[in-house]
């Protein structure tokens, strides 16, 4: 059990207390004290490891199932004894220019907070340390933890959106460079980037409704004085969603522009091929006409017939070359 418990601590009056490491004892001590709560952080627990925690804290079976299976959409559920929030932290990997999402579930009750994390993204150690350094915020109890966790996840959205914007600018420069680059490789890069934006949207857009719900009155276990803080989180989330939507529109426009450029280049190639084919057709036609080997052909008896025909073919080909060059076909 200690392998999945990242940290277990009791907080009272905005300060961390020295308490028992046992889950049941820590919860009992927090409930016996005034204005105290316990915060337990878990990382990828199995069903057997999470059973004890769920029994001690009285967590709802449906929420426990979601926390164990992961792969949930961001949502907020209210049960009789707890509040259940699902977040999807986002991690940007610059080596492969990829976006990966994790799972972060927060159970919150009257005197406890249980965080369950899946994946390597968004470790909560820094969030816990920041809260412990701000006792005036931590004094608000479990609601402060819920706010700090949501705020850290949403702020990371803005950072990832900025990094994706830089990648998109590089991709845009590649598409509109004079050489045009390798069309097949560029199209595949645009498609992969669009997949990353789609993964990002799945994490941000569904979270808007839960955060808006936290900003209104009447949500159980949420301190009424925390609504301005959640409105701030909502503002940051709105900015992140707007940036994600902007990225999606831009990458769609870039893909359309790239396909249009490919079409234009193909048309240019076809014009060049047609122009050279037309110039090659003139001497081929004349040579074919005089290569029919008939005995009675009037021009065969002329001494100047051969050079005249050669000059005629050269003049026609040169005229066609000048015409196609002026029209931009060559």
GUROLO-801044 format. One line per 4 residues: number of its first residue (from 1); for each residue x, y, z of C-alpha. Coordinates in Angstrom, 2 decimals. Layout:
residues N
NUM> X:Y:Z; ...
***
This chain:
residues 330
1> 0.00:0.00:0.00; 2.88:2.38:0.71; 4.01:1.95:-2.91; 0.95:3.76:-4.28
5> 0.58:6.37:-1.49; 2.69:9.29:-2.65; 1.93:11.37:0.43; -0.49:11.35:3.37
9> -0.76:14.38:5.63; -3.13:16.11:8.05; -3.64:19.89:7.75; -5.14:22.22:10.31
13> -5.30:25.99:10.26; -3.23:26.11:7.08; -0.33:24.12:8.54; 0.80:20.55:8.10
17> 0.63:18.41:11.24; 2.64:15.43:12.24; 0.14:12.58:12.04; -0.07:8.83:11.60
21> 0.81:7.32:8.23; -2.08:4.87:8.49; -5.04:5.96:6.36; -7.75:5.11:8.87
25> -5.90:6.73:11.77; -5.19:9.87:9.77; -8.84:10.22:8.77; -10.03:9.66:12.31
29> -7.65:12.25:13.69; -8.72:14.80:11.05; -12.40:14.28:11.82; -11.84:14.57:15.56
33> -10.05:17.89:15.21; -11.71:21.21:14.33; -11.05:22.64:10.86; -8.69:19.82:9.96
37> -8.55:17.56:6.93; -6.39:14.80:5.50; -4.94:14.79:2.00; -3.86:11.46:0.52
41> -2.17:11.23:-2.87; -2.24:7.93:-4.77; -0.48:6.95:-7.99; -2.01:4.25:-10.20
45> -3.51:2.08:-7.44; -4.87:-1.37:-8.21; -8.41:-2.38:-7.27; -7.17:-4.22:-4.18
49> -4.98:-1.30:-3.08; -7.80:1.22:-3.55; -10.45:-0.88:-1.77; -9.16:0.03:1.67
53> -9.09:3.74:0.89; -12.57:3.71:-0.61; -13.98:1.85:2.39; -12.37:4.18:4.93
57> -13.54:7.34:3.15; -16.91:6.01:2.02; -16.32:6.75:-1.66; -19.11:5.99:-4.11
61> -18.71:2.76:-6.07; -19.25:4.44:-9.46; -16.59:7.06:-8.73; -14.20:4.36:-7.53
65> -14.75:2.45:-10.78; -13.98:5.57:-12.82; -10.85:6.25:-10.78; -9.53:2.73:-11.33
69> -10.33:2.36:-15.02; -9.28:5.91:-15.95; -9.85:7.02:-19.59; -12.68:9.28:-18.44
73> -13.80:12.62:-19.81; -13.31:15.63:-17.52; -16.41:15.85:-15.35; -17.78:16.79:-11.94
77> -20.01:14.40:-10.00; -21.70:15.05:-6.65; -22.41:12.06:-4.41; -23.87:11.81:-0.92
81> -20.56:11.82:0.93; -18.10:13.30:-1.56; -17.40:15.37:-4.62; -15.65:13.73:-7.60
85> -13.72:15.74:-10.19; -11.92:14.26:-13.20; -9.09:16.23:-14.82; -6.85:15.38:-17.77
89> -3.36:16.83:-17.31; -1.45:17.47:-20.52; 2.26:16.84:-21.09; 4.20:18.19:-24.07
93> 7.18:16.17:-25.28; 9.47:18.46:-27.34; 11.60:15.55:-28.61; 8.72:14.14:-30.63
97> 6.50:17.26:-30.72; 3.71:15.20:-29.17; 1.01:15.85:-26.60; 0.07:13.14:-24.13
101> -2.69:13.24:-21.54; -2.92:11.63:-18.14; -5.73:11.13:-15.64; -6.19:12.95:-12.35
105> -9.16:12.24:-10.10; -9.99:14.27:-7.00; -12.31:12.98:-4.27; -13.29:15.68:-1.79
109> -15.39:15.40:1.35; -16.00:17.33:4.54; -12.59:16.47:6.02; -10.58:14.72:3.34
113> -9.12:14.97:-0.15; -8.01:11.90:-2.10; -6.14:12.44:-5.36; -5.62:9.53:-7.76
117> -3.14:10.03:-10.58; -2.62:7.90:-13.68; 0.32:8.46:-15.99; 3.53:10.37:-15.47
121> 2.09:13.81:-16.14; 1.18:16.43:-13.57; 2.80:15.21:-10.35; 1.19:16.93:-7.38
125> 4.29:17.26:-5.20; 4.86:20.83:-6.39; 1.21:21.69:-5.82; 1.35:20.35:-2.27
129> 4.54:22.29:-1.51; 3.07:25.49:-2.92; -0.04:25.13:-0.79; 1.98:24.38:2.31
133> 3.90:27.61:1.65; 0.61:29.56:1.48; -1.21:28.87:4.76; -3.77:31.60:4.11
137> -5.00:29.59:1.10; -4.63:26.18:2.72; -6.72:27.46:5.63; -9.83:27.08:3.42
141> -9.59:23.31:3.81; -10.24:20.69:1.11; -11.58:23.35:-1.25; -8.11:24.92:-1.35
145> -6.64:21.63:-2.54; -9.32:21.26:-5.22; -8.62:24.79:-6.43; -4.83:24.38:-6.40
149> -4.96:21.11:-8.35; -7.37:22.48:-10.97; -5.37:25.70:-11.25; -2.10:23.81:-11.81
153> -3.65:21.62:-14.52; -5.25:24.56:-16.34; -2.10:26.70:-16.16; -0.23:23.82:-17.78
157> -2.79:23.94:-20.61; -1.72:27.50:-21.38; 1.95:26.53:-21.42; 1.33:23.61:-23.78
161> -0.80:25.81:-26.03; 2.09:28.27:-26.33; 4.51:25.47:-27.23; 2.12:24.14:-29.85
165> 1.84:27.62:-31.35; 5.62:27.64:-31.87; 5.45:24.25:-33.58; 2.61:25.47:-35.76
169> 4.64:28.51:-36.86; 7.49:26.21:-37.91; 5.06:23.99:-39.80; 3.50:27.01:-41.47
173> 6.92:28.30:-42.58; 7.70:24.88:-44.03; 4.45:24.80:-45.99; 4.91:28.28:-47.48
177> 8.63:28.09:-48.22; 9.46:28.62:-51.94; 10.76:25.09:-52.44; 7.58:23.64:-50.98
181> 9.36:20.73:-49.31; 8.41:17.10:-49.65; 4.62:17.14:-50.12; 4.06:13.68:-48.65
185> 6.15:14.33:-45.52; 4.59:17.76:-44.99; 1.06:16.38:-45.25; 1.85:13.65:-42.73
189> 3.32:16.23:-40.32; 0.21:18.39:-40.61; -2.00:15.37:-39.95; 0.05:14.34:-36.90
193> -0.14:17.89:-35.57; -3.90:17.91:-36.00; -4.06:14.68:-33.99; -2.13:16.38:-31.17
197> -4.55:19.31:-31.21; -7.48:16.89:-31.10; -5.98:15.17:-28.06; -5.54:18.58:-26.46
201> -9.18:19.49:-27.15; -10.39:16.31:-25.45; -8.68:17.47:-22.28; -9.74:21.12:-22.27
205> -13.18:21.57:-23.81; -15.13:19.08:-21.61; -13.65:20.70:-18.48; -15.44:24.01:-19.10
209> -18.81:22.86:-17.72; -17.39:21.37:-14.46; -15.38:24.50:-13.72; -18.39:26.73:-14.41
213> -20.39:24.59:-11.99; -17.80:25.19:-9.28; -18.21:28.95:-9.67; -21.89:28.94:-8.68
217> -23.37:28.53:-5.23; -24.85:25.34:-3.91; -22.12:22.82:-4.76; -21.65:20.55:-1.72
221> -18.30:20.50:0.10; -17.11:23.63:-1.76; -16.41:26.68:0.36; -18.60:29.60:-0.76
225> -15.67:31.97:-0.46; -13.74:29.97:-3.07; -15.99:30.93:-5.97; -13.77:33.86:-7.08
229> -10.80:31.48:-7.21; -12.66:29.04:-9.43; -13.76:31.94:-11.63; -10.08:32.71:-12.11
233> -9.48:29.08:-13.09; -12.43:29.37:-15.46; -10.92:32.46:-17.09; -7.63:30.67:-17.66
237> -9.46:27.64:-19.01; -11.42:29.85:-21.43; -8.16:31.28:-22.73; -6.76:27.78:-23.16
241> -9.86:26.59:-25.01; -9.77:29.64:-27.29; -6.13:28.92:-28.10; -6.92:25.27:-28.80
245> -9.79:26.25:-31.09; -7.49:28.73:-32.83; -4.85:26.03:-33.30; -7.43:23.70:-34.77
249> -8.64:26.32:-37.25; -5.11:27.33:-38.23; -3.92:23.79:-38.83; -7.04:23.13:-40.94
253> -6.28:26.26:-42.99; -2.64:25.23:-43.36; -3.67:21.79:-44.57; -6.04:23.37:-47.12
257> -3.28:25.75:-48.26; -0.82:22.86:-48.57; -3.26:20.83:-50.68; -3.91:23.89:-52.85
261> -0.16:24.36:-53.34; 0.19:20.71:-54.30; -2.60:21.15:-56.84; -0.97:24.28:-58.26
265> 2.40:22.54:-58.56; 0.76:19.60:-60.29; -0.94:21.97:-62.74; 2.40:23.67:-63.43
269> 3.99:20.29:-64.07; 1.16:19.31:-66.42; 1.53:22.58:-68.35; 5.25:22.01:-68.74
273> 4.73:18.45:-69.91; 2.02:19.55:-72.33; 4.23:22.34:-73.68; 7.17:20.01:-74.31
277> 4.85:17.42:-75.81; 3.39:20.03:-78.17; 6.88:21.10:-79.29; 7.88:17.48:-79.82
281> 4.69:16.77:-81.79; 5.55:19.23:-84.62; 8.78:17.57:-85.84; 7.25:14.17:-85.18
285> 4.30:15.01:-87.44; 6.48:16.38:-90.24; 8.97:13.53:-90.01; 6.14:11.03:-90.02
289> 4.61:12.65:-93.07; 7.85:12.46:-95.05; 8.65:9.01:-93.78; 5.70:7.32:-95.52
293> 7.98:6.13:-98.39; 5.58:6.86:-101.25; 7.17:7.03:-104.68; 5.26:10.04:-105.93
297> 5.73:12.84:-103.41; 6.22:16.24:-105.04; 8.66:17.58:-102.49; 11.10:14.68:-102.85
301> 12.44:16.05:-106.09; 13.41:19.46:-104.75; 17.07:19.95:-103.94; 16.31:22.42:-101.17
305> 13.38:20.38:-99.75; 15.26:18.74:-96.87; 16.84:21.93:-95.39; 13.57:23.79:-95.90
309> 11.64:21.22:-93.91; 14.26:21.18:-91.15; 14.20:24.97:-90.92; 10.38:24.92:-90.88
313> 10.33:22.44:-87.98; 12.94:24.47:-86.07; 11.01:27.70:-86.63; 7.70:26.20:-85.47
317> 9.31:24.66:-82.35; 11.03:27.96:-81.53; 7.78:29.85:-81.98; 5.97:27.45:-79.68
321> 8.77:27.75:-77.09; 8.52:31.55:-77.10; 4.72:31.38:-76.83; 4.74:28.94:-73.90
325> 7.52:30.89:-72.17; 5.53:34.11:-72.32; 2.47:32.39:-70.87; 4.48:30.94:-68.03
329> 4.14:27.33:-69.06; 7.90:26.82:-69.19
***
